């Protein structure tokens, strides 16, 4: 079995504890569940791991209506019916061949791959608990059954499995038991400086320090959607392009940091009060 080891990348700062759990999950081939608020880099960790290790990515973007089966495969019944009525022409499809009408989902593609892939189940907490358990059974056994033809698809190579959750819904105990889990805490100022340095190594320190101070002050105001790391990185990029060191009393381009209309209006009202005084 090939050994994989992730050290972080030029775009992803990997703190020591996270580095340890990622690599033990890779080594023991266990699903790694990453929790934490939006913007802490959960999804990006899986993508950067794949990039660093040279592995392709299969991603399932979870939603409340998803079923475990469709993450593995679906049958294009409309196309099959159309071919049955009007013929398949020169497509090479045969109506009697079920697999000519199978559309493989991310799990199906990952299991059928000849080489190792990173399989990412993004925002698993959006799904129902029975779907979560069904998915984890499939991932643990690395196989699923195609009911229509009663055939089993088994992974040729076990994928590296990353699962993310924003903790909007509690995950079931059986699901948690079978994963390695790590909560990615929101980075403090020192870790944030390291993250920024990866993306903006030549940005003037004064701009960065002022931006960081404003960013954390905004996060403490109790906005509905406080700015996250991705917003800060975008904001610093915008400030750098406009050659602006932000004024803490009236920071510019705050629409890059605050996305909800209520938060933006609340912030504007606060700015208006400052002008009065």
C-alpha positions in Angstrom: 0.0 0.0 0.0 1.4 3.4 -1.0 2.1 5.8 1.9 0.7 9.3 1.7 1.8 12.2 3.9 0.5 15.8 3.8 2.7 18.7 5.0 0.5 21.6 4.0 0.9 23.7 0.9 1.9 27.1 -0.3 -1.8 28.0 0.1 -2.8 26.1 3.2 -1.3 26.6 6.7 -1.5 23.3 8.6 -1.2 23.6 12.4 0.5 20.7 14.1 -2.6 18.9 15.6 -4.5 19.1 12.3 -1.4 17.8 10.5 -1.2 14.8 12.8 -4.9 13.8 12.4 -4.9 14.2 8.6 -1.9 12.0 8.2 -3.1 9.3 10.6 -6.4 9.2 8.8 -4.6 8.8 5.5 -2.3 6.1 6.9 -5.2 4.1 8.5 -7.6 4.8 5.7 -10.3 6.2 7.9 -12.9 8.9 7.0 -11.9 12.2 8.5 -14.7 14.4 9.7 -13.9 18.1 9.9 -16.2 20.4 11.8 -16.0 24.1 12.4 -17.8 27.3 11.3 -17.9 28.3 7.7 -14.7 29.8 6.4 -12.3 27.8 8.6 -10.8 25.9 5.6 -12.5 22.5 5.9 -13.3 22.0 2.3 -10.0 23.7 1.3 -8.1 21.2 3.4 -9.4 18.2 1.3 -8.7 20.0 -1.9 -5.2 21.1 -0.9 -4.4 17.5 0.3 -5.4 16.2 -3.1 -3.3 18.9 -4.9 -0.3 18.2 -2.7 -0.5 14.4 -3.2 -1.3 14.6 -6.8 -4.7 12.8 -6.4 -7.9 13.6 -8.3 -11.0 14.8 -6.3 -14.5 13.5 -6.3 -16.9 15.9 -4.4 -20.4 15.3 -3.2 -22.0 18.6 -2.3 -24.6 17.5 0.2 -28.1 18.9 0.4 -31.3 18.1 2.4 -32.9 16.2 -0.5 -30.0 14.0 -1.4 -30.3 10.2 -1.1 -27.4 7.8 -0.5 -28.1 5.9 -3.7 -27.8 9.0 -6.0 -24.4 9.7 -4.5 -23.4 6.4 -6.0 -25.3 6.2 -9.2 -28.6 7.1 -11.0 -30.3 5.7 -14.0 -31.2 8.0 -16.8 -34.7 6.6 -17.3 -35.8 9.4 -19.6 -33.0 8.7 -22.0 -33.6 5.0 -21.9 -37.3 5.5 -22.6 -36.5 7.9 -25.4 -34.1 5.3 -27.0 -36.8 2.6 -26.6 -39.3 4.7 -28.5 -37.2 6.3 -31.1 -34.0 4.3 -31.2 -30.5 5.1 -30.1 -29.1 5.8 -33.5 -25.3 5.8 -33.7 -24.8 6.5 -30.0 -23.7 2.9 -29.3 -26.3 2.6 -26.5 -28.4 -0.5 -26.3 -31.7 -0.3 -24.5 -31.3 -3.8 -23.0 -27.9 -2.8 -21.5 -28.7 -1.2 -18.1 -25.1 0.2 -17.7 -25.5 2.3 -20.9 -27.9 4.5 -18.9 -26.1 4.7 -15.6 -24.8 8.1 -14.5 -22.2 7.5 -11.8 -22.2 9.8 -8.8 -19.1 11.0 -6.9 -18.9 7.8 -4.8 -19.5 5.6 -7.8 -16.7 7.3 -9.7 -14.3 7.1 -6.7 -14.9 3.4 -6.2 -14.5 2.6 -9.9 -11.3 4.6 -10.2 -8.1 2.7 -11.0 -6.0 4.8 -8.7 -6.5 6.5 -5.3 -8.7 9.6 -5.2 -9.8 12.1 -2.6 -13.5 11.7 -1.9 -15.0 14.8 -0.3 -18.5 14.8 1.2 -19.1 18.5 1.8 -21.5 19.8 4.4 -22.8 16.3 5.5 -24.9 18.0 8.2 -27.4 19.2 5.6 -28.5 15.5 5.1 -30.9 13.5 7.2 -29.5 11.1 9.8 -30.6 8.0 7.9 -28.8 9.2 4.8 -25.7 9.9 6.9 -25.7 6.4 8.3 -26.4 4.9 4.8 -23.5 6.8 3.3 -21.1 5.8 6.1 -22.1 2.1 5.7 -21.2 2.4 2.0 -17.9 4.2 2.8 -16.9 1.8 5.5 -17.5 -1.2 3.3 -16.3 0.6 0.2 -19.0 -1.0 -1.8 -22.7 -0.5 -2.8 -25.3 -2.6 -4.6 -27.0 -1.6 -7.8 -30.5 -2.7 -7.0 -31.8 -2.9 -10.6 -29.4 -5.6 -11.6 -28.4 -6.9 -8.1 -24.7 -6.3 -8.7 -22.1 -4.9 -6.3 -19.6 -2.2 -7.1 -16.6 -2.5 -4.8 -13.8 0.0 -4.6 -10.7 -1.0 -6.6 -8.6 1.3 -4.4 -9.9 2.7 -1.1 -10.3 6.5 -1.5 -9.0 9.1 1.0 -12.3 10.3 2.5 -12.9 13.8 3.9 -16.2 14.8 5.4 -17.1 18.4 6.4 -19.8 19.7 8.7 -20.8 23.2 9.7 -22.6 21.6 12.7 -26.0 23.0 11.7 -27.5 19.6 12.5 -26.2 17.0 15.0 -24.6 13.9 13.4 -25.6 10.5 14.6 -23.5 8.6 17.2 -22.9 5.7 14.8 -21.6 8.2 12.2 -19.3 9.9 14.6 -18.0 6.6 16.0 -16.7 5.4 12.6 -14.9 8.7 11.7 -11.7 10.3 12.9 -12.9 13.8 14.0 -11.2 17.2 14.2 -12.8 20.5 15.0 -11.0 23.3 13.2 -11.2 26.3 15.5 -11.3 29.8 14.0 -7.7 31.0 13.8 -6.4 33.5 16.2 -4.4 36.6 15.1 -1.1 34.8 15.1 -2.3 31.8 13.0 -4.1 34.3 10.8 -0.9 36.1 10.1 0.7 32.8 8.9 -2.3 32.2 6.6 -2.2 35.6 5.1 1.6 35.3 4.6 1.0 32.3 2.3 -1.3 34.3 0.1 0.2 37.8 0.4 3.9 37.5 1.2 4.8 40.9 -0.1 1.9 43.0 1.3 3.0 45.9 3.6 2.9 44.9 7.2 1.0 48.0 8.2 -1.8 47.1 5.8 -2.0 43.6 7.1 -1.9 44.5 10.8 -4.6 47.2 10.4 -6.8 44.8 8.3 -6.4 42.1 10.9 -7.4 44.5 13.8 -10.5 45.7 11.9 -11.4 42.1 10.9 -11.5 40.8 14.5 -13.3 43.9 15.7 -16.0 43.2 13.2 -16.2 39.6 14.2 -16.9 40.6 17.8 -19.9 42.8 16.9 -22.3 39.9 16.7 -23.2 40.1 13.0 -25.5 37.4 11.6 -22.7 36.2 9.3 -19.4 37.4 10.7 -16.5 37.7 8.2 -14.4 34.5 7.8 -10.9 33.9 6.6 -11.9 33.8 2.9 -13.5 37.2 3.2 -10.4 38.6 5.0 -8.1 37.3 2.2 -10.3 38.8 -0.5 -10.4 42.1 1.4 -6.7 42.3 1.8 -6.3 41.5 -1.9 -8.7 44.4 -2.7 -6.9 46.8 -0.4 -3.6 45.9 -2.0 -4.9 46.5 -5.5 -6.3 49.9 -4.5 -3.1 50.8 -2.5 -5.3 51.5 0.6 -4.4 51.2 4.2 -7.9 51.0 5.8 -9.0 53.6 8.3 -10.3 51.7 11.4 -12.9 54.4 12.0 -14.4 54.0 8.5 -13.0 50.9 6.7 -13.5 50.8 2.9 -15.0 48.0 0.8 -16.7 46.4 3.8 -19.1 44.7 1.3 -16.3 42.2 0.8 -16.3 41.4 4.5 -20.0 41.5 5.3 -22.4 39.7 3.0 -25.8 39.8 4.7 -27.9 42.9 3.9 -28.9 43.2 7.6 -25.2 43.1 8.7 -24.2 45.7 6.1 -27.0 48.1 7.1 -26.2 47.6 10.8 -22.6 48.4 10.0 -23.5 51.5 8.0 -25.7 52.8 10.9 -22.7 52.4 13.2 -20.5 54.4 10.8 -23.2 57.1 10.6 -23.2 57.4 14.4 -19.4 57.8 14.3 -19.7 60.7 11.8 -22.2 62.5 14.1 -19.6 62.6 16.9 
